[in-house]
Amino acid sequence: MNTIIEPFRIKMVEPLRLTTPAERDAILRAAHFNPFLIPADDVLIDLLTDSGTSAMSAEQWAGMLRGDESYAGAKSWFRFETVMKEITGLPHVLPTHQGRASERILFELLGGPGKVIPNNNHFDTTRANCEHSGAAAVDLVIDEGKQPQSRHPFKGNMDVAKLERLIDEVGADRVPLVMLTVTNNSGGGQPVSLENVRAVRGVCDRHGIPFFLDACRFAENAYLIKLREPGQSGRSVADIVKELFSLADGATISAKKDGLVNIGGVLLMRDEHLAARANNLLILTEGFVTYGGLAGRDLEAMAQGFREVLDEHYLEYRLRSVAYLGEGLIRHGVRIVEPPGGHAIYVDAAEFCDHLTPDDFPGQALLCALYRHAGIRAVEIGSVMFGRIDKATGKAVHPPMQLVRLAVPRRVYTQSHMDYVIEAIGEVRANRQAIRGLRIVEAPEVLRHFTAKFAEA
Ligand SMILES: *Cc1c(COP(=O)(O)O)cnc(C)c1O
């Protein structure tokens, strides 16, 4: 059989609310042309993020009822800790309320003024937490990772020569850790190869620098390794995942992605002393070491979710349904970041809106067009998210790509939902010259994409 089906059936449904174009126009204006400010009930297909938007399984919901809410040493904690150790082999497991809490603790311990922290591409919260500590966040993805049309199978890889050069330039003592984001969310959801992880590990070993994974999508990355990396097709995903983590000194994870839950995170560490210091910070701001800001039932749902995500039938369906969306858009002439990544399709908004310049925020303008036309919500990954004003010159500095990310929530939408999205974007494309640029009216200094207000130019 060639048909890859959704490997689940649906037993609880949430109705979707249809709106008229006139209603959507008014909603968009009220939200200051920022989809983050649109109430979810006014969205038809929500591709804003795959984070925390998964549908949980019957077994996860059963776990929610079993949750042990003891303050210290709850059964749910031990179940969660056991699963995380089993999957990753890392000995110290710290529960956090989400990924950025893990990042904040890690960078408070290892970051600080004068430090330089390389990554393939820092995710937005990772960069913000790194910089908040006073450290500089440096992106060292391979050149192919910045070219939307390159079909390199592992566009999330780090440029190892650039890493060597950076360490030589600033000195190993100023590099407190090296990170790799798997899959590379800000760089198009592109995977990192095992070979690259080993190479980065090698560099870290030579200089005595700890190596951490930002492992939010470790299972999707491992499945893409199985599909694309020579010599890996015969291995189980669980085995590849084990090797990935065996190469790291620790990991920050948001369980809201491959953990298949709506809230939760993890900080994993190999070093006992560092873990002890991290536990002190955890107690200070998250919660006691056996719950870390979560309810016992959340720990149950995570324990089950991290197991389920390694199911290869699920991963086959997951990766295939994202690729299906990408292929449909390509048929309409839309340029996307190729090959399709693990959790999302990234549309090249600079090409889509080639009548606009980066100063017009083409990605944000495209988001608004998609919402107006079809009630679809997506997110901009371009000059709104990563652009900034140079303090010295007062000029806008733009990132290399203007992307619109269509993130696919896990186990939530069916193939016909994706068909609707493909058709709608094809229609927007047919009339793309009508898309108007935007200007920022009001924006905070950090993470401005969440709350910035815009007006049509
Ligand atoms: C989501 C995400 C984070 C942050 O996790 P939160 O749970 O949203 O705090 C960090 N890194 C990557 C790559 C992510 O995708």
The ligand as an ORCA input file, in Angstrom:
! r2SCAN-3c Opt
* xyz 0 1
  C      10.246     25.946     21.237
  C      11.709     26.002     21.205
  C      12.426     26.473     22.297
  C      11.777     27.093     23.529
  O      10.857     26.264     24.144
  P       9.558     26.850     24.903
  O       8.912     25.627     25.437
  O       8.745     27.558     23.898
  O      10.042     27.750     25.971
  C      13.801     26.429     22.216
  N      14.436     25.974     21.136
  C      13.773     25.512     20.066
  C      14.527     24.987     18.891
  C      12.392     25.517     20.050
  O      11.740     25.075     18.982
*
